[in-house]
Amino acid sequence: MLKILLSIILINIYLNNSALAYSECYEKKISYPREMFGQFSGKQNTSIKKINKFFKFGKDTLPEKPYRMLYGLAYLEILVNELCVDTTNYSSINARNKIEKIIIDLRVSLGLPKEMKRTKIINIYWSTGKLLELANVKKLNIKDYQKTLIKKLREAKSNLKTELKEALDEK
């Protein structure tokens, strides 16, 4: 009986601590730009649809329309915030952790502080995307050999980043 009582208490403490960690993740009263959501649309479902639209189905047009990437990043921040609410579903917690790691890495690579509130990050992404949308971006005609050079440079850069990150993690 004592073992059962002790195990219940330990499980309860563990669940309360993990729930507290997730409640710190959720940011209340985020001021979203007006154009992001309709009056009756759910934030999580709309974010998922927009992320799919920009990154999955519209990935070929991202070089021509870079503002869509910033809009997608803003929706990604919102998705993580909405996933913070669900503290019981293992798959959503796992997905949130993976997306949150990606978001933090993106913030660092863009020169944004990791600790900055989501409201500010969302508004930075959205307003920068609005400015880029106003710009007149033209598609350049790049020769095939130049495309292969660009691809090799991107791969080398990616490998270098991976190696640097692994070296820093080892320290």
Secondary structure, 3 states (H helix, E strand, C coil): CHHHHHHHHHHHHHHHHHHHHHHHHCCCCCCCCCCCCCCCCCHHHHHHHHHHHHHHHCHHHCCCCCHHHHHHHHHHHHHHHHHCCCCCCHHHHHHHHHHHHHHHHHHHHHCCCCCCCHHHHHHHHHHHHHHHHHCCCCCCCCCHHHHHHHHHHHHHHHHHHHHHHHHHHHC
